[in-house]
Amino acid sequence: MYMRIWGGVALAALLSACSGGVVPHGVDTSYTPPAREVPRTVPRETRNVAEPHSNPAARQPIPATPLPALPAAAAPAGTANSKAAGLIPGPDFDTLPLSDDAAARALVAFRLSCPSLVRRTDTSGLTQGADWQPACDAAKTWSTSDAHAFFGRWFETVQVADGKAQATGYYEPEIAGSRHKRSGYEVPVYAKPDDIIEVDLGQFSTDLKGKKIRGRVAGKMFVPYFDRKDIDQGALNGRGLEIAYAADPVELFFLQIQGSGRLRGPDGQVMRIGFAGQNGREYVGIGALMRDRGLLQPGKASMQGIMEYLRTHPEEGQAIMWENKSYVFFQELKGAGPNGSLGLPVTGQVSAAVDPKFIPLGAPVFLSMDRAEANGLWIAQDTGGAIKGANRVDTFWGAGDDARAIAGGMNSRGTAWLLLPVGTLSKLGGAPIAGVRQR
């Protein structure tokens, strides 16, 4: 699956302007919880996940002073990738503040990315798969207790354009849900319909190369697919697409923005679901919309504040959610944890979503931000529909109340440096970085 759809499927994107044929589950009338009851769960200490319906307040930022970027021009509008944006040598890695624990987590995540790094095409234009092989070979046996030395030995830091970075956050949500429709669990979670058609417009005009649209056939016409309002009002009823039912439409709305998550049933059982498709309609960040209308009070411009407003104004809240016409379809996932765009598990406090046109998927990125929680070394293992451009990073925080509280309010600014295999900048036509140990 793709862990990020908008980035957060970013949560901060809320404030900006990320199969057919399934037999329907029967209605189970044997259990009737109150609509707002928190379903029974296993003991808290055994699972480290957020309670369904809990809405922990956004974590207050821990302020920090970012390291200054090196003097360079900003990337021109419409820049295609990092190579076109311009590169300059960054600071010596050994001078960057990074704890041993953070370095060890990054080495474990980087090691996991290596099989994909060495075989995938790097759309940033910066590297070839073979460029990563020496570092990946070394990572196989390098001790995590000396991880800081690993990154200093095998990588050089590079600043893309002016290095000015934005970091948001995402997490794996858990909400109340059930495989079967029952009282209190009545909001459908749909599989991808089989009548969604994706059209590659580049087949019709070279001017449209790389552009795709989704829709459906109605009579002899190709038309846009049903939007969120259509679907909520029953456009998919009777087609057997329901794979589960959520208890709260607001929680499901935000789970769609995340792109994956967990449904915890009244018996404590967990069903993991992930992105299966999208209706092709435009995504609207409702946070920006609400802010512009003066609906969010000071201190409420976070995921938690938005959810509070939607719940306390249910009719208006539903209309606001309908303004985001995009709708995400799900599939059941097997395994213990969420996967990112590399098809590999993502890890809280070390995995990140990026724009692969600017940051190679699998590469390490060092962030120095104005919010201390985001500082450190992140491994690019995911993508997101709203994560676009140089130095744009969406940090993953895992599951649970802490992850939700941090990710829900994360929106920091500062400096980013990309870590690339030693010698990359010289190979691309730039000067070798002074002080870097050459292979």
N, C-alpha and C positions, 0 to 999 in steps of 0.2 A: 504494500500500500504506500501511498504518499502520506507521510505524517502531516505535512503542511499543505493546505490548499490555498489560503490567502496570505498566510504568514504574518502567523497567527494567522496565512491564513493566518497575519500577525494580529495580536490583540490590539496593538496600537493602530492597526489599519482600521479598526472600528472608529477611530478618531480622525482618520484621514479621508480625504475626498479624492490575507489567503480561506439480479438478472431476471429478465422476464421468465415466466414459467414456474416460479417458486409457488409451492402449494401454500395457501394461506393457513395460518394457525387458527385453531378453533377458539371460541370464546370460553374461558374458564371462569365459572361463577362460584368456585369453591372457596375463594379467598376474597375478602372485601375490606381492604384497609381504608382508613380515612384518606382523602385525596392528598393531604399534606403530611401524612405520617412518614417518618423516616423508617424505611424497611429494616427488618432485623438484619444485623450484620455479624460477622465473626469478630472476635476481640480486636480492638484497635491495634494492639501491639504486634499483631501477626500480619498486618497488611499494608500499612503506610499509604493509605489512600484517603481522599476526601470523602466525607460522608455525603451520600446523596442529599440534595437540597441544601447543603451547607453553602454559605456564601461568605467566606472569610474576607475581611476588609483587605484592600490592596495594601501591600507592605510599604511603609514609609521609606523613601529612598535613604540610603547611607551615602552622603555626599562624598565626592572624591575630586581631586584635581587631575585632569587628564595630562599625560605627557604631550608636549606640543608636537604637531606634525612638522615635517621638514618643508621648507619653502618650495612650493610648486604650484602650477596652475590647476584650476579645477577642470574636470572633464567636460568638454563641450556637450551641449544638449544633443541627444541622439547618438552618443558614442556607442559603438557596437560591442566592444569588449575591452578587457584590461590593456591589451597590447596597444589598442588605438587610444586609450585614455592617457597613456604616458606612464612610465615607470621610473623611479629613482631609487638608489640604495637606501635602505632603512638603517636603523641603529644596529649595532652588534647585539645579537640575541642575548649574550651574557650580561648585558647592561639592563635588560628589561626585568621589572619586578615580577617574580613568579615563584610561588611556594612549591616545595617539593611534592606535596600532595596533589596540587593542581597539575604539575608536570607529569606525575605518574598517571593520573586519570587520562590526560591527553595522549600519552604514549599507548595506553591500552586501546583507546578509541582509534588512534592512527593505525595501529597494527591491524585492527579489524577492517579498516578501509583499504588496506594495501592490495588485496586481490582485485578490487575494482579499479583502484588507481592505475595499476600497471597495464590494464587492458582497455580502459574506456577512452573515448575521444574527448580531449579537453577543449571545450568550446570557447574557453577564454583566450585561446591562441598563445598561451604561455609555455606549455610543456607538451611533451610526448610521453606515452606510457613508460617507455624505457628510462626516462629521466628519473622516475621515482624508484626504479628497481634497487639501486644501491642502498638507499635509506630503508626501503622495505626489507631487504635482506638483513640489514643490521638490526632492524627492529625485532626480528624473530627471536633473537637471543639476548637482547639488551635488557639489563635489569631495570625494573621500574624504580628501584631505589636510587638509581642514577639517571633518571629520565631527563633532568635538566641538561645534563651533559650530552645526551643523545641529540636533542634539538639543536644545541650549540654546535655540535660536530657536523651534522648532516644538512643543515639548512642555513639559508641567508634570508634576511628580512628585506622586503620590497614594499615601497609605498606606491600605491596606485593613485595617480593624479594628486590631488591635494591632501589625501589621506583622511579627510573629514568623514567620520563614521556616525551612523545611527544604529542603535541596538534596541530591539524590542524583545518580547519574550512570549513563549508558548509553553504549553504543558499538556499532559494527557488527562482529560477530564473524566470523572466518573459520575454518572447520574443514575437516578432510579429508573429501572426499566424491567421489562419482562418479555420472555419469548412469546407469551400468550396474552391476548387481550383479556383484561379483567378490570373490575372497578378500580379506579385510581391509576390505571395504566392503559391509556386509550389514545395516545398520540402515535400514529404510525411511523415506523422507521422503514423506509422503502429501499428495496434493491433497485438497481439500475434497470429502467424499462428497456425492452428490446426494440422499441420503435424510435429511439434516439439515433439520428443519423449524423455523422460528422463528415463535413465536406471540405476537401482541400481546395481552396480557391486558386491555388497556384496552378492547378490543372486547366484552369479556364483563362488565366491571364498571367503573364510573367510579372506584371506590376503587382500582383497579389501573392507572389511567391512567399511561402512561410505562413500565410494567413489561413486559419480554419474557422469554420462556423458549425454550430450544432443546431438541429431542428428536427422536424418531423414532416411526413407527407400527409396532407389533408386533401383528399380528392386527387387532383392533378397538380396541386401547388405544393411547393416546399415552404413551410412556414416556421416561425420560431417555436421552440418547445414551450410547453406549459410553464408559467412562472410560479413563484412561491405561492401567490394568492390562489391561483388556479388549483394547485396541488393541495393546499390546505382546505380548499372548499370542495375537494372530492374528485378532481380530474382523473386520479388513478384508482379510484374505488373499483372493486370487483375484478381486479386483474391479478390477484394473488401475489402482489409484490411485497407484502408486509413480512419482514424478517423478524421484527420485534415491535414492542410498544414502549414508549417513554411515558413517564408520569407527568412531566412538566414541559410544555412547549417552549418556554424560554430557555431551559437547560438544553433542549435538543437543538435550538437555534444556534446556541454558542458551541455546541459540540460539532455542528456542521462547519462552523468557522474554523475550528481546530482541525477538522478533517479526520479525526479518529478518536476513540475513547472506549470507555467501559460502561456497560449497563449492569447494574447490580440489582438482582431480583429480590423479591420479598423473602425468599428462602436463603439469601446470602450468596447465591451462585452468581458468577460473573460471566458475562458474554462480551468479548472484545469485538469491536466493529471498526472497519476502516473504509477509506474512500474507495468507491467503485466507479464513480462517474459524476458528471455535473450537467445541468440542463442547458448550458450554453448561454444563459441570460446574464445580464450585467450585474456585477457585485457592487453594492452600495454600502459604504461604511456608515452605519446608522449613528455611530457616536458623533461624527462630524455634523450629520444632519440634525441631531438633537441639540448639539451645542449651538449651532447657528440659529436654532429656534428658541434658544434661551431655556431649554427644558432641563439642563443639567446645572445644578447649583455648584458653587465653588467647592472643590474637593471631591466632586462626584464624577469627574470626567475619567472614569476608569471602567473596566468591565463590570466590577461590582456595583458601581453607581448606576450604570446603564441597566443592569438586571433589576436593581431595586425599583427604578422608575417604571420599567415595563410591567412589573408585577403589581405595583400599586396603582397603575392606570391601565387595566387589562384591555379595554376596548381600543384606546388610543395606542397602547403598546402593540397590539396585534397589527393595527394599520401601519405603524412604523416598521415593524418587521417585514410586512408585505412590500415596503418600498425597496427592500433588498430582493430583487427578483431572482437572484441566483439560488439554486437549490442543489444540495449535495445528496447523492445516493450512496448506500453503504453495502458492504459485504461482511460476513462473519470472518473473523481472523482466528487462526490457531497460533499457539505459542504464548510465551510469557510476557513479551513486551512489544511495543510499537516499533515498526520499521520506518526508516526514512527513504529518501528517493534513490539511494544506492541499493535498496532492498536489504539493508542491514539494520540491526537494532540500534536505536538512538539511546543515548545515555544522558540522564539529567546532569546539568552543570558542566557539560563538556561538549555535547553535540549542538550544532547550529544549522539553521537554514540560510542559504545564500543564493545569490544570482550566479549560476554556473557560467554565464558569459564573462564574469569578472573574477570569480574565485573558483579554481578547479575543485570539483567535488572530491572530498577526501583530504584536501589540504588543510594544514593548521593556519589559524588566524589569531593574531594577538590583538586584544582590545585594551585600550586605556581610556576609560570613560568617566563621565561626571557622576556616575552611580557605581559605587564600589562593587556591588554584587556582580556586575557585568564584566569586571576586569579580569584579565587572564587569557589563557590559551584555549581556543575553541577549535573543534574539528568540524569542517564543513561536510555534513553527511545528509543534508536534506535541502529541499527547495520550497518555495512558497509563491503563490500567485501574486502576492503584493510585495514580495521581496525582489526589488529591481534596482539595478545600478551598482556602481562601484562602492565598496565599503559599507554596504547595507547588510546587516547581520541580524538574524532572529534567533535568540538564544533559547535552548530547550532546558526546562527545569524539572522534568520527571512528572510524577503523580503525587497527589496528596494536598493537604491544606496549604503547606508552606509553598509548594510549587505554584499553586493557584494564586496565592496571595502575592508572590513576587512577579509572576508572569503577567498577572492582571493589570499591574500598574507600571510595567517596565517600558520605559521610553527614554533612553539616555543618548547623550551626544559626546563625542570625543574623537579619538584617533585610532586608526586600524593599520596594522602592518601584516602583510601576507607572508607566510613562510614558504619558500620554494627551495627545491634541491640546490645545493651549492653549485655555482657556475651558471645558473639559469640566466641571470641578467646579462652576463658576458656573452652567452650564446645568442641572446636576443639582440645584441648589438650595443649594449651598455657597458660601462666600465666595471671590472670586478670590484666587489665591495672590500674596502680596506679592512684588514684585520681578520677577515674570515679565513678559516683554515681550509685550504684547497685540498681536494682529493688527489 
